[in-house]
Amino acid sequence: MSDCKTNIHCDTTSISPHNEKEGGCDVIRYMEKLAEQAIHTWRNKMANKEAKKEYEHKLFAAMKGE
């Protein structure tokens, strides 16, 4: 684990997030960030889905005259 604390190697010339020159800690950090972004994306998607359901419910109720 001490390798992660001292691992500052980074290939800034490559656009690949999992470059072979990067150490294992860099890949782990990248994967953690990717997983966190996926969770945020999923939460936003679910919130939008719920908001859409609520909007449709209100719209249909207004059309029925309720």
One Martini backbone bead per residue (centre of mass of N, CA, C, O) as a GRO file, in nm:
protein
   66
    1MET     BB    1   0.053   0.066  -0.014
    2SER     BB    2   0.302   0.257  -0.026
    3ASP     BB    3   0.304   0.290  -0.334
    4CYS     BB    4   0.058   0.483  -0.354
    5LYS     BB    5   0.184   0.727  -0.195
    6THR     BB    6   0.454   0.739  -0.402
    7ASN     BB    7   0.289   0.742  -0.664
    8ILE     BB    8   0.374   0.978  -0.945
    9HIS     BB    9   0.333   0.835  -1.200
   10CYS     BB   10   0.281   1.001  -1.525
   11ASP     BB   11   0.135   0.994  -1.849
   12THR     BB   12   0.070   1.291  -2.035
   13THR     BB   13   0.080   1.178  -2.349
   14SER     BB   14  -0.168   1.011  -2.282
   15ILE     BB   15  -0.523   0.916  -2.325
   16SER     BB   16  -0.495   0.671  -2.156
   17PRO     BB   17  -0.610   0.552  -1.842
   18HIS     BB   18  -0.442   0.252  -1.900
   19ASN     BB   19  -0.148   0.275  -1.903
   20GLU     BB   20   0.139   0.082  -1.889
   21LYS     BB   21   0.311   0.305  -1.723
   22GLU     BB   22   0.127   0.280  -1.506
   23GLY     BB   23   0.038   0.223  -1.206
   24GLY     BB   24  -0.179   0.052  -1.008
   25CYS     BB   25  -0.286   0.302  -0.850
   26ASP     BB   26  -0.390   0.461  -1.095
   27VAL     BB   27  -0.602   0.254  -1.178
   28ILE     BB   28  -0.761   0.253  -0.916
   29ARG     BB   29  -0.838   0.552  -0.918
   30TYR     BB   30  -0.985   0.543  -1.187
   31MET     BB   31  -1.199   0.329  -1.107
   32GLU     BB   32  -1.321   0.486  -0.871
   33LYS     BB   33  -1.412   0.730  -1.038
   34LEU     BB   34  -1.588   0.575  -1.238
   35ALA     BB   35  -1.783   0.455  -1.027
   36GLU     BB   36  -1.881   0.725  -0.913
   37GLN     BB   37  -1.997   0.834  -1.180
   38ALA     BB   38  -2.201   0.606  -1.222
   39ILE     BB   39  -2.369   0.658  -0.968
   40HIS     BB   40  -2.450   0.948  -1.041
   41THR     BB   41  -2.586   0.882  -1.307
   42TRP     BB   42  -2.798   0.690  -1.190
   43ARG     BB   43  -2.933   0.887  -0.995
   44ASN     BB   44  -3.019   1.092  -1.211
   45LYS     BB   45  -3.189   0.898  -1.376
   46MET     BB   46  -3.393   0.829  -1.148
   47ALA     BB   47  -3.486   1.118  -1.091
   48ASN     BB   48  -3.594   1.171  -1.377
   49LYS     BB   49  -3.799   0.942  -1.379
   50GLU     BB   50  -3.971   1.045  -1.141
   51ALA     BB   51  -4.036   1.324  -1.259
   52LYS     BB   52  -4.186   1.214  -1.505
   53LYS     BB   53  -4.408   1.062  -1.358
   54GLU     BB   54  -4.524   1.308  -1.208
   55TYR     BB   55  -4.590   1.474  -1.458
   56GLU     BB   56  -4.782   1.271  -1.594
   57HIS     BB   57  -4.984   1.256  -1.366
   58LYS     BB   58  -5.062   1.559  -1.369
   59LEU     BB   59  -5.146   1.573  -1.666
   60PHE     BB   60  -5.369   1.356  -1.662
   61ALA     BB   61  -5.535   1.492  -1.438
   62ALA     BB   62  -5.587   1.756  -1.597
   63MET     BB   63  -5.732   1.619  -1.841
   64LYS     BB   64  -5.965   1.496  -1.652
   65GLY     BB   65  -6.033   1.720  -1.418
   66GLU     BB   66  -5.902   1.677  -1.110
   0.00000   0.00000   0.00000
